[in-house]
Amino acid sequence: MVGQVTEEVIEQVRTANDIVDIIGEYMQLKKQGRNYFGLCPFHGEKTPSFSVTQEKQIFHCFGCGKGGNVVTFIMEMEGYTFHEALQFLADKSDIELPATASQKHSSISPENEQILSASEWVAKLYHHLLRYTKDGKKGYQYFKNRGIADETIDIFQLGFAPEAKDFTAAFLNKKGFHQQILVKSGLLSQHEDNSVSDRFRGRVIFPIRNHLGKPIAFGGRALADQEPKYLNSPENELFRKGRILYNFDLAKKYIRKQNEAVLFEGYMDVISAYQAGVKNGVATLGTSLTDTQAKLLKRYVDTVTICYDADEAGNEATYKAAGILQKAGCNVKIANLRENMDPDNFINEFGGNAFHNEVIKSSLTFTSFYMRYLKKNYNLTLEGDRINYIEKVLEHLATIDSSVEREYYLKELSSNYEISMESLTQQIQVHRQKMDSVRDKQDKNSYTNKRPEFRQQKKLLPAFHNAERRLLAYMLQDPSITDKVQEEIGASFNIEEHKIIATHLYAFYEEYNEANVSKFVEMLKDDHLKKLVTEIAMLSEHDQITNHEINDYIRMIRAEHNNKENIQSLKEEQKLAEQQNNPIKAAEIAMRIIELQKQWKNIN
């Protein structure tokens, strides 16, 4: 039993949720051999070291060391307790947990639970008012005038906050929510005289959901002459504008499927595009793109198409966002939007098909966009400006690794400005040589600075230590091997953690008599042991192992154990000789100990 949930129920939930599918909802996984790999969501990295095995239903990051099964992953990603993670997975697979298991074991504070609950009630209230009441007609008409269908209004739970000063406050008061919580959540505004009023009154409402689809904040747009025109909820523990993306909860399955995300600037752009069939769209929340948001996108996709307004401000924002996305490792494309248009009015004027085909599918490469973007800084009718512009473009082209891509744009420069390909190519080589020189220097400094740490991380383990790890890896996948090891050496592993794992494994097979690493990990109470087991289970081993190999591992482990026992016995003899005032005998024993240690060091 774990709390009030039986092991059978836990196993049922785990079995119903394939670890590759669940983790695939949080990050991009690519199959390599028998396992799946991706960028670890728990630490920053550019080379994938996060591995998932479908066969064993476990994950392990070789970078930061985190590992476990599907329940562990959800606990780590969401900050959930075990019971919350289990409930989350049970809900996904339509498994009903026993009533006793549904008791609250929440990882979030009671105050934040209240904010979440209040936000959910308000989202439903505002949406109902918009769709079905006379009070919401003004808001409903606004969306209809913008070309938004009822189905889309329902999907995004768009709403309207009535103009009455205390409508929302009175509604939530009846539901039992405290005023202080509602002010902190940003649903109510507190004034200097300590009176409160509805924050979003008289505005159409865009609920802002977290990646699980729960409303955590709201965006409001004024319909009259209110200031400001756009208003968001204030930030709190649940809502950080720079850490989430609007519509990510709905878009992520389409993002994974298409391996591409479309990044917009505003709510209406996302909603209009979604209605037009571009469902992999997300938006920042009234702020510039952040590193955190870019890394979130990179976990899911290789390519991001930026679709900001095609005006001067939009081009500036596009250039900045592209740099952040490229730094995160994304391939960046720029939507081919007509000048001075935004995505929403393009869709309304030309339709969804035109938007999909002419804007998104016809996206520019970042280099094409950059060459256009740069022109605003130069008067190309002047010879000096033309030369400076070409030099700047060449500096960028030098950073492109593909020689084919470089040549494509060089031909464009050559044709437009009547410069020979030979001259342009020579200048590119000059820039690339400079880059190589700087990179070599950085790599050398990096190696010099990190060399001691690198040596420590890559330190070779003794032969007996590796033998124990490999033997445990086979034991985790075959009960019969475990039986043999138990009979031959029992708990006589030399590494204390390995001894504990083996002891637990003997008990596990005695009860279940089946190889199930995911289930075994769940039985362990110590988080460090769980991570170590998943690391060992991920060792690349052959499906079959011969008796000869097993015997070799056992021989090494036993020899190390015996050597330690012999040395310990000699140390006790040495201590006794010292107590008996026999320094000659004590010195002889000390020499035997040193000789044994030398011999064993040479073997290992």
N, C-alpha and C positions, 0 to 999 in steps of 0.2 A: 504493500500500500504506500502511496505517496500522498500525504494529506488524506483526503476522502476519495481519491480516485484509484481504482484498482489497476494493477499492472496490465490486466487484459484490455481495459479501456484505453490506457495510454498506448499500448501496442496497436490497437485498432485505429486510433487517430494517426499515429505515426505511419502506419502502413498505407492509410488512405491518402497521405500527402507525400507524393514523390519529391525527394529533396531537390532534384534538378529543376522540377517545375516551380517549386516554391522559391528557391534562390533565384531562378530565372526571372521572377517578378521584381527583383530588386537590383539586378545587374545583368550585364551581357555575358553569357557563357558561350565558349567555343569548344567544340569537342576536339581533343587531341588524343588519339589512341583510345583507350578505354575510359579515360576520365575527361572532365570538363574543366576549363580554366577561365579565369577572368581577373579583373583588377580588384584587389581586396577592398571591400567597403569599410573596413575597420582601420585602415591606415593608408596614407598617401603613397602611391607607387605608380610607375610608368610601365613596368614590365610585369605581366600577370604572374602572381605567385600563389593565387588562391585556387585550390583544387577541390573538385567535388566528384565523388565516386557514386554512381547510381547503383552499382552492384552492392556496395556496402552501406549505402544511404548515410554517408558521413561527408563532412567537409574539413579541410585543413588549410591554413595559410602558412606557407613556408617562410613568409616574411616576418609576420608578427606573432605567429605561433597559435593563434586562435583556432579552435576546432571543436567539433561536436556533431550532433545530429540535427534533424530539422527543427526540433523543439528548441535546442540550444541556439540555433541560428536566429530564430524569431525573438528569443529572449534578448540576444545581443543587439539585433537591429532595432527593435522597438523599445528596448528598456523595460520589457515586460517581466513580471514574475513568472514562475513555472506555470501556475494556474491560468494566468492571462494568455500565455503563449498557447497552452493546450486548448483553451476556449476558442482562441482565434483560429486555430487549425481545425478544430471540431466544426466551427461554423462554416468554414470553407468547404468541408466535405459532408455537410448535412448530417453530422453525428451529434446526437443529443447526449450531453454529459449528465450523469446522475444529479439530482437536485442538490445533494450535499456538496457536489463539486462546484456548483454555481455560486457558492457563497463568495463574497468579494475578497479577493487577495490582490488588491490593486497596488501597482507600482507608482501611481501618481498621487499627489496630495489630494485630500478631500476638497480643498479650494479649487484646484484645477478640474476635478471631476464636476464640480458645480458649474464652472465656466463652460465646460464641454456640453453639459446638459442644457444650460441656458441658451447656448448658441444653437443647439439643435432645435429647441422649441421656437426660437426666434426665426430661424430659417424657414421652418414650416409655416409659422404665422404670416411672415411677409409674403411667402409664395402663395398662400391661400388668399390673402387679401388681393394680390395682383390678379389672380386667375378668376376668382369667383365672387368678388364683392364690388359694390358701387364705389367704395372708398379707394379701391385700387385701380379704377378705370383709367385714370390719368397715366399711371405707370404702364398699364397694359397697352394703351394706345401708343405710348412712346416706343415700345418694342415692336409693335405691329408696323409703325411708320418706318422703323429701321429694317423691316423685312424679316423679322424673327418669327418663326412659326410656333404654334402652341406646343408641339412636341419638343422643340428645342428649348422653349421656356421651361418645360417640365424637367428635361434632362439636366439643365444647369440650375434648376430650382431658383430661377430669377424671381425677384419679389419687389414689393413697394412698401415703404414705411410711411404711414399716414402722417398728416401734418400736425395732429394733436400732440401737444407738448409732452403728455405723460401717458400716452396709450401703451407703449411697450412696458414702461415701468409698472403700470397697473396690472397688465397681463402677467408679468413675471412675478409680481408680488403675490398674486393669487396662486401661482404655482409653488410658492414657498421659498423663493430665492431672496437672499438678503441684498439690500441696496448696495452695501460696500463691495460685494462680489461683482455686481453688475457694473459698477463704476470702474472697477479694476479691469474687467473684461472689455470695457469700451463700448458696451451696449448703451450705457447712460453717460451723460456728461454732467460733471459737478461744477457748480458756479461758485463765485466768491462768497455769496451769502449762504453757501452750503445746500442750496436747492439743487435739484437734479432735473434733467430733461432728456428726452430721447435723442440720442446722438445723430441718428440718420433721418430724422423726420423730413417728409416731403421729398425723399430721394428714391430713385429706383435702386434696387439692391442686388449686388453680385456676391453670393456666399463664396468665401474662400475656404477650400477644404484642404485637409492634409492628405498625404498620399494614401491613406486608408479610406478616404471619402467622408471624413467627419468634418462638419463646419467648425472652424476654429477662429474665424474672423470674417469681416464683411467689408466690401467696397461699396460706396454709395455715390451716385451721380445726381447732381441737382437738376431739377426740371425747370425751375424758375430762376430768379436772379440771385440765388444763394451763393455765398462764398464760404469756403472754396468750392469750385465746380466739382472736383473729385475729392472724396474723403474716405480714408481707410480706418480700420480699427487701430488703436495704438498697439504697440508691441508689448508682449508679455511672455511668460515662460513657454506658452504653447504656440505663440505666433511671432516668428522672426522673419521679416520680409526678405532678408538676404539669403535665407536657407531653404525656402520653398518656391515652387513655381505654380502659377495659376493653371488649373485643369490637369495637373500631372496625374491625378488619380484616374481620370477617364482616359487620358492620352497614352498612358504607359504601355498598355497592351498593343496599341497600334504602333507605338514607337519601336517596341521589340520586334513586332512582325515585319515592319518595313526597314528596320535598322537605320532609321533616320528620324530626326525630330525637326519640327519647324518652330522657330523662336519668334514670337510676336512681342509687340510693346504693350498692348492693352487687352482688356477683357473682351470688348466687342469684336476685335480682330479675331481672337480665338473662337468666339461663338459663331461668327459669320462663316469662318473657314470650316468649322466643324459641320455646320449645316450644309456647306457646299461640298462636303465629302473629304475635306482635309482634316482628318481626325487625330493626327499625331502632333497637334499644335499645343504649345504652352506659352506662357507669358511671364515676364517679371512683374513685380507688384508696385509699379510707379517709381522704381529706382533702376539704376544701371545694373547690368548683369554682374554678379559677384563670382569670385573664384569657387565658392561653395556650390553655387548653382551650376557652374560649368562642369565641375567634377561630378555632380549628380548626373548630368546628361551623359558624360563620358562613360559612366558605369553602365549605361544602357545602350549607347549607340556609338558608331564611329563617325557618323556624318550629321552635322547640324546645318540646316538652311536658315539663315537670318532673313526675316521678312518684316523689316521696320518701315516706317513712312519714308517715301522717296523724296524727301525734301532735305534741306541743308542740315537741319538738326538731326533728322533720321540717319543721314549718311555719316555724321560724326559719331552717333551712337552705334551704328553698324560697325564702323572701323574699330571702336574701342571693344565692343563685344567680340568681334572676330579675333582680336589679339588675345583676349582672355580664354576663348574657346580653344585656340591653337595651342596656347600654353598648357591647357589641360589635356592636349593630345587629340583633339577632334579635327576631323577634316571639315573645313568650313566652305559653304556655298552661300551665295547671296541671291535672294529672289529677284527676278527680273521685272520689278514693278515699274509702271510708267511714271515719269517724272511728276513730282508734286501730288501723287496719289497715295492713299493709305489702303491697306488690304480690304477693310470693310467697305469703303466707297467703291473700290474697283469691283468687288463682288456684286454690289447693288447695281452698278452701271452695266457691267459686261457679263455677269452670271458666273456660276460656280465652275462650269466646264472651262471657260476662258481663264479663270484664276488658276485652276489646276494645271492646264496645259501651257499657258503663256507666261505664267508667273513662277509657279513652283517647279514644274518639270523643265522649264527653260532657264533654270537658275544659272547665274554666272559663277565661274570659279572665283576664288578670292583674288587671284592675280588680276583678272579682268576688271573686277571692281576696284582694286587698288590703283590700277593705271588710270581709271576714270577719276577716282577720288583725288589723286595727286594733282590733277590738272587745275583744280581750283586755286592752288597755291602759286601757279605760274602763268605769265602772259606769254603764250606760245608763239606770238607774233614777233617776240624779241629773241634774237639769237642766243643771248646769254641764258635766258630762262629756259629755252629749248634744251640747251646742253645740260643745265642743272637738272631739269626734269628727266632727261634720258639717263643721267648718272644715277639718280635716285631709283629709277625703275630697275636699272642694272644691279644695284645693290640688293634689291629684293629678289630679282631673278637668280642671283648667285646662291641664295638660300635654298633654292629648289633642287632636290636631289635628282629628279628625273631629267635626263639629258634631252629626251623627246619633248617634254613640256617646256624646258628652257628654250630649245630651238624654235618651238612654235611661236613663242612671244618675241623672240629675237627677230624672226622674220617679219613680224608685225611692225616692230620698231624700224627695221631696215626699210620696209616698204613705205611707211608713213613719213619718215624723216630723211630718206635717201642717204643712209649710212651703210657702208659695206658690212656684210655678215662677218667678214674676217676681223674688222675693227671691234665690232660688238663682242665677238667671241673672245678675243684677246683680253678685253676689259673685264669680261665675266671671270676669266681665269685668274686675273690679278686679284679680284675680290675674293674668289674661292681660296686662293693661296693664303691670303690674309686671315680668312676665317679658320682655315686649317691650323695656322700658326697659333692663333688665339686659343683654339680648342685644345691643341696639344699641350699648351702651357697650363690651361685650366685642369686638364686631365692629370698632368704631372703633379700640380699642387694638390689636387683632390687625392691622388694616390699617396702623396707624402703625408698629408694631414690624417688620412684615414687608415694608413697601412697597419698600425698596431691593432686597431679595432678589427680590421679585415682578417688579420692573422688569427685573432682570438676566435672570431666567428667560424673560421674554416679549420680550426684545430682538429687534427685527426683523432678519432677515438681509438682507444686500445682495442686489440683484436677481440678480447673476451667481451668487451662492451658491445661491439657490433654484433657479435655472435648472439648475445642475449636479445638484442633488438630484432634481429632477423628471425630468431626462433619464436619470439613472441608474435611476430607478424604472421607466421604460419599457424601458430596456436590459435590466433584470433579467427582463422578461417577454416580450421579443421579440428573437431573434438578428438579424433583418434590420435593426432599428433600430441595434443594436450595430455591425453591419457599416458602416452609413452614418456613424455617429459616428467609428468607427476611421479611416475614409477621410478624413473632413473635418478632424478635430482630433487624432486619435491620443491621445496621453497629455497633451495640452496643457490639462488641467483646472487650475484655479487653486488649489483646495484640495488640499493634499498627500494627505489621506486619500482624496479622490475620485479622484485620479490613480492611487493604488495599487489601488483597487477596480476602476476601469476596466481597468487593465492585467491584473489577475487575470481579469476577465470576458472580455477578448479571448482569453486563453489557454484559458479554460473552454469557450467556444463553438467554438474551433478544434478541441478534442478531442471534445466531445460534441454540439455543434450542436443543443441542445435547451434550452428555458427550464425550469430546475428550481432555484428559489431555495434550497430545503432542501438539495439536493445541493451547490450552490455554497457555501453557508455552511459545510458540513462540510469543504470543501477549504481554507478559510482557516485559518491557524494562529494569527493574532492575535485574542484574545478581544474586544478593543475594536472591531476591524473587523467581527467577526461581529455585534456588537450594532448597529453603525452600518448594516450592510447590512439587517438585519431592520427597523430603524426606517425606512429609506428605502423598502424594499419594501412597508411598510404604508401609505405615503402614499396618500391617497384620490385615485385617478386614474380617468379614463374608460377603458373597455375599448379604445377606438380613439383614435389621435392622428393628426392630419393632418401632411403634410409641411411645411405652413406653420408649425405649432407647433414641430416639430423644428428647422426652420431658424432660427426666432426664438431658441430656446435656444442653438443652436450659435453664432449671431451674437453673443449676449450674452457667452458664454464666451470666444469668440475675441477680442472687443473688449477685455475685461478683460485677457486674456493679452497682447494687443498693447500696451495702455496700460502695463502693468507693464514690458514690454520697452523701450518708448520712454523711460519714466522712468529705468529702469536705465541705458540708453545715455547719457541726459543726465547722470546722476550720474557716470558714468565720464569724460565730457567735462569736467564741473565739476572733478573731482579732478585731471585733466590740466592744466587752466588754472591751478589753485592751485599745482601743482608747477612750472609755468612762470612763476610770479610774475606772473600776469595777473589781478588781482583784479576788474577791470571786467568781463572776459569771464565769470569765475566767478560774479559777481553776476547778470549777465544770464541765465545758464543756470539759476541758482537761481530766478529769477523765472518762467522758462518752466516749470520743474518745479512750482512752486506753482500756476501757472495751470492746468496739466494736471490736477493733483490736485483743484483746485476744480471744474473742468468735470466730471470723472468722478464726484465726490461728488454733484453736482447730478443727474446722470443716474441714479445708483443711489439 
